[in-house]
Amino acid sequence: MTDLLDIINNQIDRNIYHGASLALFKDNQWNEHYIGTIDGKTPVVSGLVYDLASVSKVVGVGTVVISLVREGKLDIDAPLKQYYPDFYEEKVTLRQLLTHSSGINPFIPNRDALNAKELKEAINHITVEDKKDFLYTDVNFLLLGFMLEGIFGKSLDEIFKETVFEPFDMTKTGFGPFKGAVPTVAGISDGVVHDPKAKVLKNHAGSAGLFSNLADLEKLCQHYLTGDFACDIWQNFSHANKERSLAWNKEGDWLDHTGYTGTYVAINHKEQKAAIFLTNRTYSYDDRPLWIKERQKISNWIQENF
């Protein structure tokens, strides 16, 4: 255990981020650690709510879709258009979207000038290419979120609340703005979502936008480790050149997902282990290539030494 704390403290000492909330699950027990500060002076303490960024994909859309597939209500090899007629292209399947092998080119011209209606329309007519290699893009999960809203006839915040947050007793998880959440950028009010597309789409974004804390994510992880809804997901579902589960990245027996703001969740059904790492690494500056290298040290330790 000391090794991981050494890695984290070394990263804090080198100003990679100011502090972190960490939870590790092994032998049917959670151990929590609160390290460093939020902003260089305010200590990290229990109960802090963080902007999950792309970890939202597995907390929200991923969990709902996995449940619907398990119940036989969605066919992952059916085209998205079957469930979501507003999408123009006829061949992209749910499997391809869930494993980021859809061939979607995520470029949206003039994206930052579009309002929510215009952005959704652009995504509904996004370029789809023939090459189906692994290419991670938010657009895959934005489309899955639009699909769920069509199926349920409700917005994503209502769907997630009814199908995930309330059944799992996740009382501090939801879309922003989230008062009192850890700020992701100095000078920006706490609880303002960091992701630009989620900022525009708000509670209709399936790719980012959720806020949560360690306690709620611990509940989510335990449902994944023990629940029937997730019993079939511990395998490779991708037909492309990168192993993926449904919504989750796959690394051996581990499923994991990362978020741009410095979030990371990993689960291992075989060994009944889980790890949650939450930080606001974008608070003072944003060096993404450096962060990817540093984050790899954390995920490597969890998957190899925990």
C-alpha positions, 0 to 999 in steps of 0.5 A: 500500500505504501508504494501507491501513496509514495507515487501519489505524494511524489506527484503532489510534490512535483506539482502534477496536482494538489491532492487526491481522494483514494479508495481501495477495495480488497478482502471485502473492505474499503480503505480510504485516503485523503492526500494533499489539498484542493488548491494548495491550501484547503485540505482534501477531506472525506465527502468531497464531490468531484467532476467525473469528466469521462468517468461519467460514461460508465457511471451513467450511460454505460450502467444503463445500457449494460442493464438493458442488454442483460435484460434483453431489451437492447441488441448490441449488434443492432444499428443505432438507427433502429433505436434512435431514428434521428441518427442519419447513418444506417450501419453503426452498431451499439457494439461499435459505439460502446467499444469506440470502434464506430468509425466516427470522425469526431470533428465538429466544425465551429463546435464551440459556437453551437448551442445545444440544439445545433450541437445535437444536430451536428452529432446526429450527422457526424461523419462516419468512416469505413475504418473501424479501428479503436478511436476513443471519442465522446461522440459515441456516448453522446449518441448512446445518451440521445438513444436512451432519452428516446427509449425512456422519453426522459432526460438523462438526469431522470433516467440515471436517477431512476435506474442507477442513483436511487437503486444504488443509493448514490445520493451525491451523484448527478449533473452539475452545476453541483454546489460545493464540488471541488473546482476544476479550474482556479477562479471558476466557481465550484460545480461548473462542469469542465467538459465543453460539450457537456457544458452546452448539452447539460443534462443531455450529455452522455459522455461527461457532466456527472459529479460524485464522491468516493462513497457513491462510487464505492457503491457503484463498484460493489454493484458491478462486482456482485450484481447480476446486471454486470455478470457478463461484461468481464470479457472483450466485446470489441471487434477492433484492434483494442480490447474493450468491455461494454463502455469500460476499458479492458486490461486483463482481468481489470475494467477501468475508465479515466476522466480528463479532470484526473479521475480513475475507476477500476474494478476486478470481478475475478479478484473482487477488487476495486480502486477509485482515484479522484483529483482536480488535476486541471486546477492550476494548469493542464498538461495532458500528455504529462498527466497521461504518463503520470496516471499510468503509474497509478493504474499500473500499480493498481493492476500489477501490485494491488 
